[in-house]
Amino acid sequence: MRLRIAVLTGGGDCPGLNGAIKWVTKSALDPKLSEKRSISFEVLGITEGWKGLLEIDPGDPKSCDRYLKRLDEETVRTWDRYGGTNLGTSRTNPFNPKNDRSEILINNIKKLG
């Protein structure tokens, strides 16, 4: 079985975001763990945080190129050496009661698989 994991960072920058992304990726793609759990994963980074997940058009390759980044061990190898977030972030709140866009978010998650 193969599953897809999407990682994004939202809100302000803080120490450890790149390190967390690196280790989520490494753990998901670890061949020993994949064999043990009988599940393999594909890891995607969503750029620009919640904004990216709201604005992506999953059916448009250009939009996917802009907002999706395939993550593998080589890509994230040195990420923990840098501050901030290599995926980018935004202060977008899709669940804001004054502008609830959670339905768009859920639809995009479903379309991305």
MIFI-562669 format. One record per residue: residue number from 1; residue in one letter; x, y, z of N, C-alpha, C, O in turn. Coordinates in steps of 0.1 Angstrom, whole numbers. Atoms other than C-alpha are relative to their C-alpha. Layout:
REM residues N
MARKE   nr  rest    n.X    n.Y    n.Z   ca.X   ca.Y   ca.Z    c.X    c.Y    c.Z    o.X    o.Y    o.Z
MARKE  NUM     a      X      Y      Z      X      Y      Z      X      Y      Z      X      Y      Z
...
***
This chain:
REM residues 113
MARKE   nr  rest    n.X    n.Y    n.Z   ca.X   ca.Y   ca.Z    c.X    c.Y    c.Z    o.X    o.Y    o.Z
MARKE    1     m      8    -12      0      0      0      0      9     12      0     19     13      7
MARKE    2     r     -8    -13      1     13     35     -9    -10     11      4    -21     13     -2
MARKE    3     l      8    -11     -5      0     66      9      8     13     -3     20     13     -5
MARKE    4     r     -6    -13      2      7    103      4     -1      8     13    -12      9     19
MARKE    5     i      0     -9    -12     17    127     32      3     14     -6     12     15    -14
MARKE    6     a     -3    -14      3     16    165     27      4      7     12     -2      5     23
MARKE    7     v     -6     -8    -11     36    188     49     -1     14     -4      3     18    -15
MARKE    8     l     -1    -14      2     31    225     53      3      7     13      1      1     23
MARKE    9     t     -3     -8    -12     41    252     77     -9     13     -1     -9     20    -11
MARKE   10     g      9    -11      0     16    279     87      3      9     12      8      5     22
MARKE   11     g     -3     -9    -11     19    310    108     13      6     -1     19      6    -12
MARKE   12     g    -13     -6      0     51    327    117     11    -10      0      9    -22      5
MARKE   13     d    -12      9     -1     86    312    114      3     -2     15      1      6     23
MARKE   14     c     -5      3    -13    100    295    144     11    -10     -1     12    -17    -11
MARKE   15     p    -11     10      1    131    274    151     -5    -14      0    -15    -18      6
MARKE   16     g      3     14      1    129    238    142    -10     -5    -11    -12    -17    -13
MARKE   17     l     10      4     10    104    239    113      7     -9    -11      2    -19    -15
MARKE   18     n     -7      8     10    130    227     87      4    -14      5      3    -24     -2
MARKE   19     g     -3     13     -6    142    200    111    -11     -9      1    -10    -21     -2
MARKE   20     a     12      8     -1    107    188    116     -4     -6    -13     -7    -18    -15
MARKE   21     i      3      5     13    101    186     79      9    -11     -5      5    -21    -10
MARKE   22     k    -10      9      4    133    168     74     -3    -14      6     -2    -24     -1
MARKE   23     w      2     13     -7    125    141    100    -13     -7     -3    -14    -19     -3
MARKE   24     v     13      6      5     89    136     89      3     -7    -13     -1    -18    -15
MARKE   25     t     -3      6     13    103    130     54      9    -13      2      6    -23     -4
MARKE   26     k     -9     11     -2    131    107     65     -7    -12      7     -5    -23      2
MARKE   27     s      8     11     -7    108     87     88    -10     -7    -10    -11    -19    -10
MARKE   28     a     10      5     10     81     83     61      7     -8    -11      1    -18    -15
MARKE   29     l     -6      6     11    106     72     35     10    -11      4     17    -17     -4
MARKE   30     d    -10     10     -5    128     49     57     -4    -14     -5    -15    -19     -1
MARKE   31     p      4     13      5    129     15     39     -2    -10     11    -11    -19      9
MARKE   32     k      2     10    -10    132     -5     71    -14      2      7    -21     -8      9
MARKE   33     l     13     -3     -6    101     12     86    -11     -4    -10    -22     -9     -7
MARKE   34     s     10      3     11     82      8     52     -2    -15      0    -14    -19     -1
MARKE   35     e      1     14      0     89    -29     53     -7     -5     12    -16    -14     12
MARKE   36     k      6      5    -12     79    -33     89    -15      4      1    -23     -5      6
MARKE   37     r     14     -4      0     46    -14     85     -8     -4    -12    -20     -2    -12
MARKE   38     s      6      5     13     39    -28     50     -7     12     -7    -17     10    -14
MARKE   39     i      6    -12      6     31      8     39     12      8     -5     22     10      2
MARKE   40     s    -10    -10      5     52     31     17     -7     14     -1    -19     14     -3
MARKE   41     f      5    -14      1     48     69     15      6      8    -11     18      5    -14
MARKE   42     e     -5    -11      8     52     97     -9     -2     12      8    -12     14     15
MARKE   43     v      0    -12     -8     60    130      8      0     12     -9      9     14    -17
MARKE   44     l      1    -12      8     49    163     -7      1     12     10     -5     12     21
MARKE   45     g      0    -13     -8     57    198      7    -10     10     -7     -9     11    -19
MARKE   46     i      9    -10      5     30    224      3      7     14      2      9     18     14
MARKE   47     t     -7    -13     -2     47    258     -4    -10     11      4    -22     10      0
MARKE   48     e      8    -11     -4     33    290     11    -11     -4     10    -21      3     11
MARKE   49     g      9      3    -10     15    272     39    -15     -3     -4    -17     -8    -15
MARKE   50     w     14      2      3    -23    272     41     -4      7    -13    -13      2    -20
MARKE   51     k      3     -7     12    -24    298     13      3     -9    -12     -5     -9    -21
MARKE   52     g     -3      9     11     -7    273    -10    -10    -11     -2    -14    -14    -13
MARKE   53     l     10     10      1    -32    246     -2    -13      5     -4    -21     -2    -10
MARKE   54     l     13     -7      5    -61    270     -8      1      4    -14     -9      2    -22
MARKE   55     e     -1     -5     13    -48    284    -40      4    -10    -11      2     -7    -23
MARKE   56     i     -4     10     10    -35    253    -57    -12     -5     -8    -23     -7     -3
MARKE   57     d     10      7      8    -55    239    -86      6    -14     -4     14    -15    -13
MARKE   58     p     -6     13      1    -47    202    -84     -1     -6    -15      7    -14    -18
MARKE   59     g      1      5     14    -57    197   -121      9      8     -9     10      4    -21
MARKE   60     d     -8     -9      9    -33    224   -134     15     -3      3     19      0     14
MARKE   61     p    -14      3     -3      3    212   -137      9     12      4     18     11     12
MARKE   62     k     -8    -12     -4     17    248   -135     -3      4     15      6      8     22
MARKE   63     s      3     -3    -13     -2    253   -103      6    -10     10     11     -6     21
MARKE   64     c     -6     11     -8     11    220    -89     15      3      1     21      1     12
MARKE   65     d    -15     -3      0     47    230    -99      2     12     10     13     12     17
MARKE   66     r     -2    -12     -8     42    263    -80     -2     -4     15      6      1     24
MARKE   67     y      3      2    -14     27    249    -48      4    -14      6      2    -16     18
MARKE   68     l     -4     13     -5     39    213    -45     15     -2     -2     20      1    -13
MARKE   69     k    -14      3      1     74    201    -39      2    -14      5     -1    -17     17
MARKE   70     r     -2     14     -5     83    164    -38     12      0      9     22      6      6
MARKE   71     l    -10      1    -10    103    157     -7      6    -14      0     -1    -23      1
MARKE   72     d     -7     13     -2    129    130     -5     12      3      9     15     14     12
MARKE   73     e    -11     -2    -10    159    124     17     11      9     -6     17     17      2
MARKE   74     e    -10     -9      6    183    142     -7     -5     14      1      3     23      4
MARKE   75     t      5    -13      0    161    172     -9      1      7     14      5     18     15
MARKE   76     v      0     -6    -14    158    177     29     12     -3      8     13      1     20
MARKE   77     r    -13      4     -7    193    164     38      6     11      9     10      8     20
MARKE   78     t     -7    -11     -8    206    198     50    -10     10      5     -6     20     11
MARKE   79     w     10    -10     -5    173    215     59      2      4     14     -1     16     18
MARKE   80     d      0     -3    -14    179    213     96     12     10      3     13     14     15
MARKE   81     r    -11    -10     -2    210    236     92     -5     14     -2      3     23      1
MARKE   82     y      5    -14      4    188    266     82    -12      3      9    -20     -5     12
MARKE   83     g     12     -4     -7    163    286    101    -11      3     -9    -10      1    -21
MARKE   84     g     11     -3      8    129    295     90     -6    -13     -6     -5    -24      0
MARKE   85     t      6     11      7    110    272     66      3      0    -15     -1     10    -21
MARKE   86     n     -3      1     14    122    261     32    -12     -1     -9    -12      1    -21
MARKE   87     l     13      1      7     86    255     22     -7     14     -1    -16     15     -9
MARKE   88     g      7    -13      0     76    291     29    -13     -2      9    -17    -13     12
MARKE   89     t     11      0     -9     47    300     51     -9     12     -3     -6     21    -10
MARKE   90     s      9    -12      1     17    324     53     -8      0     13     -9     -9     20
MARKE   91     r      9     -1    -12     -6    337     80    -14     -2     -4    -23      2      4
MARKE   92     t     13      3      4    -36    325     61     -7     -9     10     -1    -19     14
MARKE   93     n      8      9     -9    -63    310     83    -12     -5     -7    -22      3     -8
MARKE   94     p     12      4      7    -87    289     63    -12     -3      8    -23     -5      3
MARKE   95     f     11      2     -9   -109    284     93     -5     12      7    -13     12     17
MARKE   96     n      4    -13     -6   -114    321    101    -16      1     -1    -21      0    -13
MARKE   97     p     14      0      1   -151    324    110     -6     11     -9    -17     10    -14
MARKE   98     k      4    -11      8   -153    357     91      2     -3    -15     -4      4    -24
MARKE   99     n     -3      4     14   -140    341     59      4    -15      0     16    -18     -3
MARKE  100     d     -2     15     -1   -143    303     63      2     -5    -14     -7     -5    -23
MARKE  101     r     -3      6     13   -126    286     33      4    -14      2     11    -20     -7
MARKE  102     s     -4     14     -3   -123    252     48     -5    -10    -10      1    -20    -13
MARKE  103     e      5      9     10   -145    237     21     10     -1    -12     12    -12    -17
MARKE  104     i    -10      0     11   -119    247     -6     11     -9      5     16    -17     -3
MARKE  105     l    -11      7     -5    -92    233     16     -2    -15      0      6    -23     -5
MARKE  106     i      3     15     -1   -109    199     21     -1     -5    -15      3    -16    -17
MARKE  107     n      1      4     14   -117    197    -17     13     -2     -6     16    -12    -13
MARKE  108     n    -13      1      6    -81    203    -26      8    -11      6     15    -18     -1
MARKE  109     i     -6     12     -6    -69    177     -1     -5    -12     -6      3    -21     -9
MARKE  110     k      5     12      7    -92    152    -16      5     -2    -14      8    -13    -18
MARKE  111     k     -5      1     13    -81    160    -51     14     -4     -1     19    -10    -10
MARKE  112     l    -14      4      0    -45    157    -42      3    -14      5     14    -19      3
MARKE  113     g     -1     14     -4    -51    123    -28      6     -2     14      8    -13     19
***
